[in-house]
């Protein structure tokens, strides 16, 4: 990703890889949450078992929230990717060579006046 003389260089492959990375992170968070809640309290005294259960539930909830946010980020990246593809398609139908080729003229005011 970056700027080039022809416009913005935003490879779809990098966006797709970012979405996959968020999904993998979400999966790892789900696995971690499942390890914590419920806590295996076998062999613990009632007092320690209650504390362990409270700890596991609290951190399990926290990790579940992080998992939801990671899925939201993955969905957001995929949404941006879809929006960019739709914009590219629309520009191609109008005779532009794609968003990367159209941006310099758009930004210079050619189509925005």
N, C-alpha and C positions, 0 to 999 in steps of 0.2 A: 504494500500500500504506500501511497505517497503522491506527490505532485510530479508531473512531467510537463514538458513544454506544450503537450497536446491536451492537458487537462488533468483530471484526477485519475490515478491508476488504482483501482479497487478490485483486485481479482476475486471473482466469485468463489474460487477454490479456497481462498483464505477465509472468506466469510463462512463458507460451509464448514471448514475445519474449526473455526471458532465456535460454531454452534455445536458441533460434535464434542468439542472439549467441555463446553458447559453441560452437555448431556452426560458425559462420563463423570464429571464432577457431581452431578445430581445423583447418579447411580451410586457413587461412592458414599455420598452423604446418607442415602437411604440405607445402605448396608451398615454404616456406622450406627445409625439410629436404631436399627433392629438389634444390634448387639447390646444396646443400653436399655432398651425398654421392651419387655420387662427384664429386670435384673434377676439373675438366678441367685436366689437367697438361700438355697439349700445349705444347711450346716451353719448358718449364721444365727446368732441370738436374735430374739424378736426386735430388740432395740436397734441393732446393727442392720438387720434386714429391712426395717422401716426406713432407716436413713439411706441405705443403698437403693431401695425402691424409689424414694423421693429424688435422689440424685439421678438415677436412670431415667425417671419420667421427665424431669426438668431438662436434662441434656438431650434426651430423645426428642422432646418437643422443639428444642432449639435447633437441632440438626434437621428435623422435618421442615422447619421454617426456612432454613438455608437451602434445603433441597428444592422447595417450592420456588424460591427466588432464583436458583440456578436454572430450573426449567423455564421460568419466565424470561431469563436472559437468553437462553437458547431460542425460545420462541421469538423474542425480539430481533435477534440476529437473523433468523430465518425470514422474518417479516421484512426486514431491510433488504435482504437478498431478493425476495419476491418483488418488492417495490422497485428496486433498481432494474431487475429484469423486465418488469412491465414498462418502465420508463424507456429502457433501451428499445424494446419492441415497438413502442409508440413512436419513438424518434425514427426508427428504421422505416416504419410505414410512411413517415413524412419525408423520407429521402435523406435523413441524416445517417452518418455511418455508425451511430451508436452514441451513447451518452458521453463517452470519453472524447469523441470528436466534436460533439455539439457544445460542450460546456464552455470552451473559450469564447465562442461567438455569443453564447447566451450571457456569459458574465461580462462581456464588453458592452452589453446593451443592445446587440444586434437584434435580438428577438424580444427584448423586454421593453422596448420603447413604445 
